[in-house]
């Protein structure tokens, strides 16, 4: 679209906005050639707490390994899970 872009509608909810952008091309609303890269170093990914039951002996082994690597055991579990599913 040369020069003129539409104004996006106002949204009452995040869900309404998400549905809109899932079915509309943003290039109709934004001139991406004018976009600039930005850094957001303090942006943290969303997390959700879960409950996970582990055998006591397994948890103790994880804690020992984490201590040897000088990382919190919860962080070590997250690292291992991310590696296993190929996120890192």
C-alpha positions in Angstrom: 0.0 0.0 0.0 1.7 3.2 -1.1 1.7 6.0 1.5 -1.8 5.5 3.0 -2.4 3.0 5.8 -5.6 2.2 7.6 -6.1 3.1 11.3 -6.6 -0.1 13.4 -9.8 -0.3 15.3 -10.1 0.3 19.0 -10.3 -2.9 21.0 -12.2 -3.5 24.2 -10.3 -6.6 25.2 -6.9 -8.2 24.6 -8.7 -11.2 23.2 -10.6 -9.0 20.7 -7.3 -7.4 19.6 -5.6 -10.8 19.3 -8.4 -12.2 17.1 -8.2 -9.1 14.9 -4.4 -9.4 14.3 -4.7 -13.1 13.7 -7.0 -12.4 10.7 -5.6 -9.1 9.4 -2.3 -8.2 7.7 -0.4 -5.6 9.8 1.2 -4.2 6.6 -2.3 -2.7 5.9 -1.9 -0.6 9.1 1.9 -0.1 9.5 4.6 1.0 7.1 7.2 -1.5 8.1 9.8 0.2 5.9 9.8 3.0 8.5 10.1 0.6 11.5 13.2 0.8 13.7 14.7 -2.0 15.7 14.5 -1.6 19.5 16.1 -3.4 22.4 14.1 -4.3 25.5 16.8 -5.7 27.8 14.5 -5.8 30.9 11.6 -7.6 29.2 11.1 -11.0 30.8 9.1 -13.8 29.3 5.8 -14.7 30.9 6.0 -17.5 33.4 3.5 -19.7 35.1 4.0 -21.5 38.4 3.3 -25.3 38.3 3.3 -28.0 40.8 5.4 -31.0 40.1 5.7 -34.1 42.3 9.1 -35.7 42.2 10.5 -38.6 44.2 12.5 -37.2 47.2 15.7 -39.0 46.1 15.5 -37.5 42.6 14.9 -34.0 44.0 17.9 -34.4 46.3 20.1 -35.5 43.3 18.9 -32.4 41.3 19.7 -30.1 44.3 23.2 -31.7 44.6 23.9 -31.2 40.9 22.6 -27.6 41.0 24.8 -26.8 44.0 27.8 -28.1 42.1 27.0 -25.9 39.2 26.2 -23.0 41.5 22.7 -22.4 40.2 19.3 -22.6 41.9 17.8 -26.1 41.5 14.6 -24.7 39.9 16.7 -22.9 37.3 18.6 -26.1 36.5 15.3 -27.9 36.0 14.2 -25.2 33.6 17.5 -25.4 31.7 17.2 -29.1 31.4 13.6 -29.0 30.2 14.4 -26.3 27.7 17.3 -28.3 26.3 15.1 -31.4 26.1 12.4 -29.8 24.0 14.9 -27.9 21.9 14.2 -24.3 23.1 17.8 -23.4 23.6 
